[in-house]
Amino acid sequence: MPASVVPDSACSQCADPLPPANLTATVDGECLCFSCVDELSVCVECGGHTRSPHLTSDGTLLCARCVSGWERCADCRTYSRTTTTAVGAREICGNCVRDYQSCDDCARLCTDTYGVQGGNRVCDACLDEDYRECADCCDLIPYHDTYCQDCTRPSHPAVYGYDYKPRPRFHGIGPLFLGLELEIKTPTDHFNDAVDTALAHLGDLAYLKEDSSISPCGFELVTHPMSYEYARTQFPWGLLARLQVLGCYTDSDVGIHVHLSRDGFDSSTHAYRWLKFVYRNQTPVTRLARRSSSWAEFSPHARSNVLAFAKGERGAGRYHAINVRPEHTFELRIFASSLQPQQVQAALAFAAASVEYTRGLTAADIARRRGWEWAAFTTWLRARPQYSPLLAELEDLACAS
């Protein structure tokens, strides 16, 4: 009886028939002849051959099995047993870490740092959160300061620092309360007169603060929470003309911010409708505001996240058209500053009217009567004389329809 014939195997690459003893198994599961296997890389860990080697930061090669558990550098794309986390959750190998700088505040690695007062260097995130430009020379200083150590400006004991936050005193009847922040510039030689005049008119309704955006000299007038009706009828509007007589003024560097109490909204759904209405109507809202500013940006990110903001997410930065970071308020930052009563009244009226308009906005209004559109809002305004300063300003700006 003839002996059984064992068929020869073949190389997976060149297909040459060979006995099993003349073939080498690779870590990729192939069987190759000695000639073909010599063309492959060798893993320094297990000694296996592989078609898909992974380069390490030490310049060696590993197979897919041995590289498991190693981190890949986000910059050079090599693998390393240990990496360092840089800003943006980027894992960096020991070779690439030399290209990074360490933030003196948070100690995180970053590609760029910025020099601040005192000689430290900080990353973008710390700069945005904790520093500002000196109101005079533009050196970077701690956020609670207004001027750097080399710059001085007139001072008054009744003008508080930027971080001053007294216990709020509520004026009028809610549920919605508004807080006005009016940035005003003054001549240096009339600073004290302007402060004294403002305090004499405001009483306990408001206080004055420093702000780095008010350069070279001035103050921020900050009211305690007011209902819209109280603001319209009880705010000392004649003060604005008195300040103009003293040479006070506003320009493109200063603005009006209006804080709206979160408790003034019926629900997160109401807050969503309001946020969405403002962002959907960027063009007429910007025209009403009389400026388009990087300090009050209508960013695509903010626009796409209004639902999360309405539900309480605080957002990543304060310099949006609506700053959602404050715990108890939404801050409407869009308006250019002014000493014209109608323009300031219109800012307060828009804040109040837009909240009341969206309070009653139904799905039917949106679907059948184009409730999101500006024309629907201005039609609603015309039937409500309490918002007449807003309607007058819209007509002056030719955006009342």
Buried (B, 14 or more C-beta within 10 A) or exposed (E): EEEEEEEEBBBBBEEBEBEEEBBBBBBBEBBBBEEBBEEBBBBBBEEBBBBEBBBBBBEBBBBBEBBEEBBBBBBBEBBBEEBBEBBEEBBBBBBBBEEBBBBBBBEBBBBEBBEBBEEBBBBBBBBBBBBBBBBBEEBBBBBEBBBBEEBEBBEBEEBBEBEEEEEBEEBBEEEBBBBBBBBBBBBEEBBBBBBEBBBEBBEEBBBBBBBBBBBBBBBBBBBBBBBBEBBBEEBBBEBBEBBBEBBBBBEEBBBBBBBBBBEBBEEBEBBBBBBBBBBBBBEBBBBBBBBBBEBBBBBEEBBEBBBEBBEEEEBBBBBBBBBBBBEEBBBBBBBBBBBEBBBBBBBBBBBBBBBBBBBEBEEEBBEEEEBBBBEBBBEBBEEBEBBBBBBBBBEEBEBBE
